[in-house]
Amino acid sequence: MFRSLRGRLIVLLVLLSAAALAAGVLMVGLFRQSATAQAGQAEAEIGRACDAIGGAFRNTHDRRVLTILADISRNTDEDGEVRAAALGAIRRINSQRF
């Protein structure tokens, strides 16, 4: 089989296909890891932003902060995670005793 040129070509094509398939699988895996990491970073930033808003309320006790958070949590155009974070901040603020 390896004596003929056709046999060598077939083996080369099989090896090339296997290498391309392996590279494709690796690239898809790296893409998924990257997307997951970006989603995790975005979620952490949302949490920090809501904590900052809650900190502003704790420092000022301004009810407008609750109004802004309520508007965000009711806005259906906002991302679900943003709305959930705003609702969580409202719950944390309401659980505080003055």
C-alpha positions in Angstrom: 0.0 0.0 0.0 2.8 2.5 0.8 4.6 1.6 -2.4 2.1 3.2 -4.6 1.7 7.0 -4.9 -2.0 6.6 -4.5 -1.7 4.8 -1.2 0.6 7.4 0.2 -1.7 10.2 -0.9 -4.7 8.5 0.8 -2.7 8.1 4.1 -1.7 11.8 3.9 -5.3 12.9 3.3 -6.5 10.8 6.3 -3.8 12.3 8.5 -4.5 15.8 7.3 -8.3 15.3 7.9 -7.6 14.0 11.5 -5.3 17.0 12.2 -8.0 19.4 10.9 -10.7 17.8 13.0 -8.5 17.9 16.1 -7.7 21.6 15.5 -11.4 22.3 15.0 -12.4 20.6 18.3 -9.7 22.5 20.2 -10.8 25.8 18.7 -14.4 25.2 19.6 -13.4 24.3 23.2 -11.3 27.5 23.5 -14.2 29.6 22.2 -16.6 28.1 24.7 -14.2 28.7 27.6 -13.8 32.3 26.4 -17.5 32.9 26.2 -18.0 31.4 29.7 -15.2 33.6 31.1 -16.7 36.7 29.6 -20.2 35.9 31.0 -18.6 35.4 34.4 -16.8 38.7 34.3 -20.0 40.5 33.2 -21.9 38.9 36.1 -19.3 40.0 38.5 -19.4 43.6 37.1 -23.2 43.7 37.5 -22.9 42.6 41.1 -20.3 45.3 41.8 -22.5 47.9 40.2 -25.5 46.9 42.3 -23.4 46.9 45.4 -22.2 50.4 44.6 -25.7 51.5 44.1 -26.7 50.0 47.4 -23.7 51.7 49.0 -24.9 55.0 47.7 -28.2 54.3 49.4 -26.6 53.4 52.7 -24.6 56.6 52.7 -27.4 58.9 51.7 -30.7 57.0 52.6 -32.1 58.6 49.4 -35.3 56.9 48.3 -34.6 57.8 44.7 -32.0 55.0 44.6 -34.8 52.5 45.3 -36.9 54.1 42.5 -34.0 53.8 40.0 -33.4 50.1 41.0 -37.2 49.4 40.7 -37.3 51.0 37.2 -34.4 48.8 36.2 -35.9 45.6 37.6 -39.2 46.3 35.8 -37.7 47.2 32.4 -38.3 44.3 30.1 -35.7 45.6 27.7 -32.9 45.1 30.2 -31.0 41.8 30.4 -32.4 39.3 32.8 -29.2 39.2 34.9 -29.3 43.0 35.2 -32.9 42.9 36.3 -32.2 40.2 38.8 -29.2 42.0 40.2 -31.3 45.2 40.6 -34.0 43.2 42.4 -31.4 41.6 44.7 -30.1 45.1 45.6 -33.6 46.2 46.4 -34.1 43.2 48.7 -30.8 43.9 50.5 -31.7 47.6 50.9 -35.2 46.7 52.2 -33.8 44.2 54.7 -31.7 46.9 56.4 -33.0 48.5 59.5 -32.3 52.2 60.1 
